[in-house]
Amino acid sequence: MYHGHMDFDIVFIYGALIIRDNPSYWNALGVDYHCEMGYEHHFVLSEVYHYPLHQFLLDVTGKWVGKPPIKSYTINGLSYGKWDKNNGNATGYEIIKVVPGKTYRFRVINVAADSLLRWKIEGHRLRVIEMDGILAFPVWTNHLEINSGQRYSVLVTMDKTIDNYWIQSEKIGGPGPGGPDNGRAILSYVGASDPTRMQKLVFPNVTQSIKPTSWILPQLQPNRLLAQTEVYKLDPFKKSDRKIKVDTHMVFNDKGERVFLINGHAFKKPEKALLTQVRQGIDISKTDPLIFEVIQDEIVDIIFQNRVIEQGPCIQHPIHLHGHSFYIVAEGPDVVDTSKLDDIIHKNLLNRVVQFRDTFTMFPYQIKENTTSGAGCGWTVIRFLANNPGIWLSHCHITTHMLIKKLFVIYEYSHDNPRLYNE
């Protein structure tokens, strides 16, 4: 996928970027991945606030007054509802025509600025075959739980009664009401009745959020038979060369603004592009404590610690690392005990209890509820091989969190080329 990363641009600058493999490659994968060429569709999930953008930015980045409610969820930019203003030329929900008996590959992409979503097709089972561009051992499920920044591919066989079926995108988790129920599209079998009668149906808001579950995440393992992970070979008997702690806490500053602190610091937006500074011989790792230095070919662990926010609960965070896919090698409740990490990671790698992707969800996780501001409420460790020199952003994919500084930078270079020339 592609999307804007400045301010709140992700609300209106986004889309699907699809790179297809050679058909002979897919034919060699066998029946578990089989989908005839041409039988595919993508679903880009997003949200709309129906609220002035400039005011939204002031509400979030100025003195905190809270976010406006989401008024609509969209699939491929389309939705319908009883809105505050005239619906104008809104065409309603998208209609996807499918051929009975065929198996389709559906690519599902979440570019929502602020939502963990459940995506499902009425009456149909999904076979998950890919996550964040990495082919997985196929796993069956009734729905996807997909966070902002994440992507999945599923195979769906059109083996039900010839009819029209709802495709739904619904909010998961979070305090308060569940939000709009108009994240919809229509799956229409060829030969079914005219689906246009469904395009402008209005649904009342959901009164309660869907509760998050463990879903099938532990089963989503990279298919090592395909050798995708060979470029990121990790020896379970080898410890990491470098550990980076990222301890996050949302607080109020003395102006009444909400800000995320990482290791006690707020990220400072550089006045000059970081790559320009590097080319000028400036050691950027000395200019901001949230620019972390990494040497090419190192094995790097990043330890993420979640904490209860000030005047709020513990919340989930979709974390994305640019420039790398990574293994999720450990996670747990409350506060991480770093003295035990190497043993936990070794065991998980031996048993291959790891995901391999580029965006993960750091869920709230406490053994005993503690709502004190700053209390530990879960941790996750990712491991990656530093094989892509550059200046890489890592951030929470909830855009409002990124706006209030939940981000840091990985500065990755070789000993011979710290200025990244010709990289």
C-alpha positions as CSV (number, residue, x, y, z in Angstrom):
1,M,0.0,0.0,0.0
2,Y,1.0,3.6,-0.2
3,H,-0.2,6.5,1.9
4,G,0.6,10.0,3.1
5,H,2.7,10.4,6.2
6,M,2.5,14.1,6.9
7,D,0.0,15.5,9.4
8,F,-3.4,13.7,8.8
9,D,-2.8,13.1,5.0
10,I,-3.5,9.4,5.4
11,V,-7.2,10.2,5.6
12,F,-7.2,11.1,1.9
13,I,-3.9,10.1,0.4
14,Y,-3.8,6.3,0.2
15,G,-4.2,3.3,-2.1
16,A,-3.2,-0.2,-3.0
17,L,0.2,-0.9,-4.5
18,I,0.2,-4.5,-5.8
19,I,3.3,-6.3,-7.1
20,R,2.5,-9.6,-8.7
21,D,4.8,-12.6,-8.9
22,N,5.3,-14.6,-12.1
23,P,2.3,-16.9,-12.7
24,S,4.7,-19.9,-12.9
25,Y,5.7,-19.2,-9.3
26,W,2.1,-19.4,-8.1
27,N,1.4,-22.5,-10.1
28,A,4.3,-24.2,-8.3
29,L,3.0,-23.4,-4.9
30,G,0.3,-26.0,-5.1
31,V,-3.4,-26.2,-4.2
32,D,-3.1,-24.4,-0.9
33,Y,-2.3,-21.2,-2.7
34,H,-4.2,-21.8,-5.9
35,C,-6.2,-19.0,-7.4
36,E,-6.8,-18.6,-11.2
37,M,-5.3,-15.5,-12.7
38,G,-7.8,-12.6,-12.9
39,Y,-9.9,-13.8,-10.0
40,E,-8.8,-11.3,-7.4
41,H,-9.9,-8.0,-5.8
42,H,-8.5,-5.6,-3.3
43,F,-10.2,-4.0,-0.3
44,V,-8.8,-0.8,1.1
45,L,-10.3,-0.1,4.5
46,S,-10.5,3.4,5.9
47,E,-12.6,5.9,7.9
48,V,-14.1,9.3,7.6
49,Y,-14.7,11.8,10.4
50,H,-16.9,14.4,8.5
51,Y,-15.0,17.1,10.4
52,P,-12.8,20.0,9.3
53,L,-9.3,18.8,8.9
54,H,-7.7,22.0,10.3
55,Q,-9.9,21.7,13.4
56,F,-9.0,18.1,13.8
57,L,-5.3,18.9,13.9
58,L,-5.8,21.6,16.4
59,D,-7.9,19.3,18.7
60,V,-5.2,16.6,18.6
61,T,-2.0,18.6,18.6
62,G,-3.0,21.6,20.7
63,K,-4.6,21.7,24.1
64,W,-6.3,18.3,24.3
65,V,-10.0,18.3,23.7
66,G,-10.3,14.8,22.3
67,K,-10.9,13.4,18.9
68,P,-14.2,13.7,17.0
69,P,-16.1,10.5,16.5
70,I,-15.7,8.4,13.3
71,K,-18.8,8.9,11.2
72,S,-18.2,6.4,8.5
73,Y,-16.0,3.4,7.7
74,T,-15.2,3.0,4.0
75,I,-14.2,0.1,1.7
76,N,-12.4,1.2,-1.4
77,G,-13.5,4.8,-0.5
78,L,-17.2,4.0,-0.6
79,S,-19.8,4.0,2.1
80,Y,-23.3,5.3,2.8
81,G,-25.2,6.7,5.8
82,K,-27.6,9.2,7.3
83,W,-25.1,12.0,7.5
84,D,-25.3,15.6,8.8
85,K,-25.2,17.0,5.3
86,N,-26.8,16.0,2.0
87,N,-25.3,12.8,0.7
88,G,-24.9,14.5,-2.7
89,N,-23.7,12.1,-5.4
90,A,-22.7,9.3,-3.1
91,T,-23.2,6.0,-5.0
92,G,-23.3,3.8,-2.0
93,Y,-21.5,0.6,-1.2
94,E,-19.2,-1.1,-3.8
95,I,-20.6,-4.2,-5.6
96,I,-18.1,-7.0,-6.3
97,K,-19.3,-9.5,-8.9
98,V,-18.0,-13.0,-8.5
99,V,-18.4,-16.2,-10.5
100,P,-19.9,-19.2,-8.6
101,G,-17.5,-22.0,-7.9
102,K,-14.3,-19.9,-8.5
103,T,-11.7,-19.2,-5.8
104,Y,-10.7,-15.6,-5.5
105,R,-7.7,-13.9,-3.9
106,F,-8.8,-10.9,-1.9
107,R,-6.1,-8.5,-0.7
108,V,-7.3,-6.6,2.4
109,I,-5.4,-3.4,3.4
110,N,-6.1,-1.3,6.5
111,V,-5.1,2.4,6.0
112,A,-7.5,3.6,8.7
113,A,-5.9,6.4,10.8
114,D,-7.3,5.1,14.1
115,S,-9.0,1.7,13.9
116,L,-8.3,-1.9,14.6
117,L,-10.9,-3.6,12.3
118,R,-12.7,-6.9,11.9
119,W,-13.2,-7.8,8.2
120,K,-15.5,-10.6,7.2
121,I,-17.7,-11.9,4.4
122,E,-21.2,-13.1,5.3
123,G,-21.4,-16.9,5.2
124,H,-17.9,-17.4,3.8
125,R,-14.7,-18.9,5.2
126,L,-11.3,-17.2,4.6
127,R,-8.0,-19.0,4.0
128,V,-5.2,-16.6,5.1
129,I,-2.1,-17.0,2.8
130,E,-0.2,-13.8,3.3
131,M,0.6,-11.1,5.9
132,D,2.4,-7.9,5.1
133,G,3.8,-9.3,1.9
134,I,5.1,-12.6,3.5
135,L,3.4,-15.9,2.4
136,A,2.2,-17.8,5.4
137,F,1.3,-21.4,6.0
138,P,-2.5,-21.3,5.0
139,V,-4.8,-20.9,8.0
140,W,-8.6,-21.0,8.0
141,T,-10.7,-18.3,9.8
142,N,-14.1,-16.7,9.7
143,H,-12.8,-13.1,9.8
144,L,-9.7,-11.0,9.8
145,E,-8.5,-8.8,12.6
146,I,-6.4,-6.2,10.8
147,N,-4.8,-3.1,12.3
148,S,-3.8,0.1,10.7
149,G,-0.9,-0.5,8.4
150,Q,-1.4,-4.2,8.1
151,R,-2.2,-6.2,4.9
152,Y,-3.5,-9.7,4.4
153,S,-4.3,-11.9,1.4
154,V,-7.1,-14.5,1.8
155,L,-8.5,-17.1,-0.6
156,V,-12.3,-17.4,-0.7
157,T,-14.2,-20.0,-2.7
158,M,-17.6,-18.9,-4.0
159,D,-19.4,-22.1,-3.0
160,K,-22.5,-20.7,-1.3
161,T,-26.1,-20.3,-2.6
162,I,-26.2,-17.8,-5.5
163,D,-27.1,-14.6,-3.7
164,N,-25.8,-11.3,-2.5
165,Y,-23.7,-11.2,0.7
166,W,-22.5,-8.4,2.9
167,I,-18.8,-7.7,3.3
168,Q,-18.2,-5.8,6.6
169,S,-15.4,-3.8,8.2
170,E,-16.1,-3.2,11.9
171,K,-14.3,-1.6,14.8
172,I,-12.6,-3.7,17.4
173,G,-11.9,-2.7,21.0
174,G,-11.5,0.6,22.7
175,P,-13.7,2.3,25.3
176,G,-17.1,3.7,24.4
177,P,-19.5,2.9,21.6
178,G,-18.6,0.7,18.6
179,G,-19.0,3.4,16.0
180,P,-20.6,3.3,12.6
181,D,-21.8,0.1,10.9
182,N,-21.5,1.3,7.4
183,G,-18.1,-0.2,6.6
184,R,-19.7,-2.4,3.9
185,A,-19.4,-3.7,0.4
186,I,-21.6,-6.2,-1.5
187,L,-20.4,-9.6,-2.7
188,S,-22.8,-10.4,-5.6
189,Y,-22.7,-13.9,-7.3
190,V,-23.3,-13.8,-11.0
191,G,-27.0,-14.8,-11.4
192,A,-28.1,-13.3,-8.1
193,S,-30.9,-10.7,-7.8
194,D,-30.1,-7.1,-8.5
195,P,-27.8,-5.9,-5.6
196,T,-28.3,-2.2,-6.3
197,R,-31.2,-2.2,-3.8
198,M,-28.6,-2.8,-1.1
199,Q,-26.2,0.0,-2.0
200,K,-27.9,2.8,-0.1
201,L,-29.2,1.0,3.0
202,V,-28.6,2.9,6.2
203,F,-27.5,1.1,9.3
204,P,-27.6,2.4,12.9
205,N,-24.4,2.8,14.9
206,V,-23.2,-0.2,16.8
207,T,-23.7,0.4,20.5
208,Q,-20.7,-1.5,21.8
209,S,-17.2,-2.3,20.4
210,I,-16.3,-5.8,19.4
211,K,-14.0,-7.4,22.0
212,P,-10.5,-8.1,20.8
213,T,-9.4,-11.8,20.9
214,S,-6.2,-13.7,20.3
215,W,-7.7,-14.6,16.9
216,I,-5.3,-16.8,14.8
217,L,-2.1,-14.7,15.3
218,P,-0.1,-17.5,16.9
219,Q,-0.8,-19.7,13.9
220,L,0.4,-17.2,11.3
221,Q,3.8,-18.5,10.6
222,P,5.9,-17.7,7.6
223,N,6.1,-20.6,5.1
224,R,9.8,-21.5,5.4
225,L,9.5,-24.0,2.5
226,L,9.3,-20.9,0.2
227,A,12.6,-19.6,1.5
228,Q,11.3,-16.0,1.9
229,T,13.0,-15.8,5.3
230,E,16.4,-16.9,3.9
231,V,17.3,-13.3,3.5
232,Y,16.6,-12.8,7.2
233,K,18.3,-16.0,8.5
234,L,18.2,-16.0,12.3
235,D,20.1,-18.6,14.3
236,P,18.0,-19.5,17.5
237,F,21.3,-20.2,19.3
238,K,22.7,-16.8,18.5
239,K,21.9,-13.8,20.7
240,S,21.3,-10.3,19.3
241,D,24.2,-7.9,18.8
242,R,22.2,-4.9,19.9
243,K,19.2,-4.3,22.1
244,I,17.1,-1.1,21.8
245,K,14.5,-0.3,24.5
246,V,11.5,1.7,23.5
247,D,9.5,2.5,26.6
248,T,6.4,4.6,25.7
249,H,4.1,6.7,27.9
250,M,1.4,9.2,26.8
251,V,1.3,12.2,29.2
252,F,0.1,15.8,29.4
253,N,2.7,18.5,29.1
254,D,2.6,21.9,30.9
255,K,0.5,23.4,28.0
256,G,-2.2,20.7,28.5
257,E,-1.1,19.0,25.3
258,R,-0.9,15.2,25.0
259,V,2.5,13.9,24.0
260,F,4.1,10.5,23.8
261,L,7.4,10.2,25.6
262,I,9.8,7.4,24.5
263,N,12.4,6.6,27.2
264,G,11.4,9.9,28.8
265,H,12.0,12.0,25.7
266,A,9.7,13.5,23.0
267,F,10.9,13.1,19.5
268,K,12.2,16.4,18.0
269,K,11.2,17.1,14.4
270,P,14.5,17.9,12.7
271,E,14.9,21.3,11.1
272,K,17.0,19.8,8.3
273,A,16.4,16.4,6.7
274,L,18.3,13.7,8.5
275,L,19.9,12.3,5.4
276,T,21.2,15.8,4.5
277,Q,22.8,16.1,8.0
278,V,24.4,12.7,7.5
279,R,25.9,13.7,4.2
280,Q,27.3,16.8,5.9
281,G,29.2,14.6,8.3
282,I,26.9,15.2,11.3
283,D,26.5,12.2,13.6
284,I,22.7,12.3,13.9
285,S,22.7,9.7,16.7
286,K,24.1,12.5,18.9
287,T,21.4,15.1,18.0
288,D,18.4,13.2,19.4
289,P,18.2,10.4,22.0
290,L,15.4,8.8,19.8
291,I,17.7,8.3,16.8
292,F,19.2,4.8,17.4
293,E,22.4,3.8,15.7
294,V,22.6,0.3,14.1
295,I,25.6,-1.2,12.2
296,Q,25.0,-3.2,9.0
297,D,24.7,-7.0,9.5
298,E,23.9,-6.7,13.2
299,I,21.0,-8.7,14.7
300,V,18.9,-6.2,16.5
301,D,16.2,-6.6,19.1
302,I,13.8,-3.7,19.8
303,I,12.0,-4.1,23.1
304,F,8.7,-2.2,23.2
305,Q,7.1,-1.5,26.5
306,N,3.5,-0.3,26.7
307,R,2.1,1.8,29.6
308,V,-1.2,3.0,30.9
309,I,-1.7,6.5,29.5
310,E,-2.2,9.6,31.7
311,Q,-5.9,10.1,32.4
312,G,-6.8,7.1,30.3
313,P,-6.6,3.3,29.9
314,C,-3.9,1.0,28.4
315,I,-4.5,1.0,24.7
316,Q,-3.3,-1.0,21.7
317,H,-0.7,0.3,19.2
318,P,0.0,-0.9,15.7
319,I,3.8,-0.5,15.3
320,H,5.5,-0.3,11.9
321,L,9.2,-0.3,11.0
322,H,10.2,1.1,7.7
323,G,12.8,-0.7,5.6
324,H,12.6,-4.1,7.2
325,S,10.5,-7.1,7.9
326,F,11.1,-8.6,11.4
327,Y,10.3,-11.5,13.6
328,I,8.1,-11.1,16.6
329,V,10.2,-13.1,19.0
330,A,8.6,-12.5,22.4
331,E,5.7,-10.8,24.2
332,G,4.3,-10.8,27.6
333,P,2.3,-9.0,30.4
334,D,3.0,-6.0,32.6
335,V,6.7,-5.0,32.6
336,V,9.4,-6.8,30.7
337,D,12.1,-8.6,32.7
338,T,15.1,-8.2,30.4
339,S,17.1,-10.7,32.3
340,K,14.9,-13.5,31.0
341,L,14.5,-12.3,27.5
342,D,17.3,-14.3,25.8
343,D,16.0,-17.6,27.2
344,I,12.4,-16.7,26.1
345,I,13.5,-15.7,22.6
346,H,15.7,-18.8,22.2
347,K,12.8,-21.1,23.1
348,N,10.4,-19.3,20.7
349,L,12.9,-19.4,17.8
350,L,13.6,-23.1,18.4
351,N,9.9,-23.9,18.4
352,R,9.2,-21.4,15.5
353,V,6.6,-19.6,17.5
354,V,7.1,-16.4,15.7
355,Q,5.5,-14.2,13.1
356,F,7.4,-12.5,10.3
357,R,6.0,-9.2,9.1
358,D,6.5,-5.4,9.2
359,T,3.6,-4.2,11.3
360,F,2.6,-5.7,14.7
361,T,0.0,-4.9,17.3
362,M,1.1,-4.2,20.8
363,F,-1.9,-5.3,22.8
364,P,-2.8,-4.2,26.4
365,Y,-1.7,-7.1,28.6
366,Q,-1.8,-7.2,32.4
367,I,-2.0,-10.1,34.8
368,K,-3.9,-7.9,37.3
369,E,-5.5,-4.7,36.2
370,N,-3.6,-1.6,37.2
371,T,-5.0,1.7,35.9
372,T,-2.3,3.9,37.4
373,S,-0.7,6.2,34.9
374,G,2.5,4.7,33.7
375,A,1.8,1.2,34.9
376,G,3.3,-1.4,32.6
377,C,0.6,-3.1,30.5
378,G,2.4,-5.4,28.1
379,W,5.6,-5.7,26.0
380,T,6.7,-7.1,22.7
381,V,10.2,-7.8,21.3
382,I,11.0,-7.8,17.6
383,R,14.2,-9.0,16.0
384,F,15.5,-8.0,12.6
385,L,18.7,-8.3,10.5
386,A,20.3,-4.9,9.7
387,N,20.7,-5.6,6.0
388,N,19.2,-2.4,4.5
389,P,21.4,0.7,5.3
390,G,19.4,3.9,5.5
391,I,17.5,6.2,7.9
392,W,14.3,4.4,8.9
393,L,11.3,5.6,10.7
394,S,9.5,3.5,13.2
395,H,6.1,4.7,14.5
396,C,2.7,3.9,15.8
397,H,0.4,3.6,12.8
398,I,-2.4,5.3,14.7
399,T,-2.0,8.7,13.0
400,T,-3.0,10.8,16.0
401,H,-0.3,9.0,18.1
402,M,2.3,9.7,15.4
403,L,1.2,13.4,15.4
404,I,2.0,13.6,19.1
405,K,5.4,12.1,18.7
406,K,5.1,8.3,19.0
407,L,8.0,7.7,16.7
408,F,11.7,7.1,16.6
409,V,14.5,6.6,14.0
410,I,16.9,3.8,13.1
411,Y,20.1,5.1,11.6
412,E,21.6,2.0,9.9
413,Y,25.0,2.1,8.1
414,S,28.2,0.1,7.5
415,H,31.5,1.0,9.2
416,D,32.9,1.9,5.7
417,N,30.0,4.1,4.7
418,P,28.5,6.1,7.6
419,R,27.3,8.8,5.2
420,L,25.2,6.4,3.2
421,Y,26.6,7.4,-0.2
422,N,25.1,5.4,-3.1
423,E,22.9,3.5,-0.7
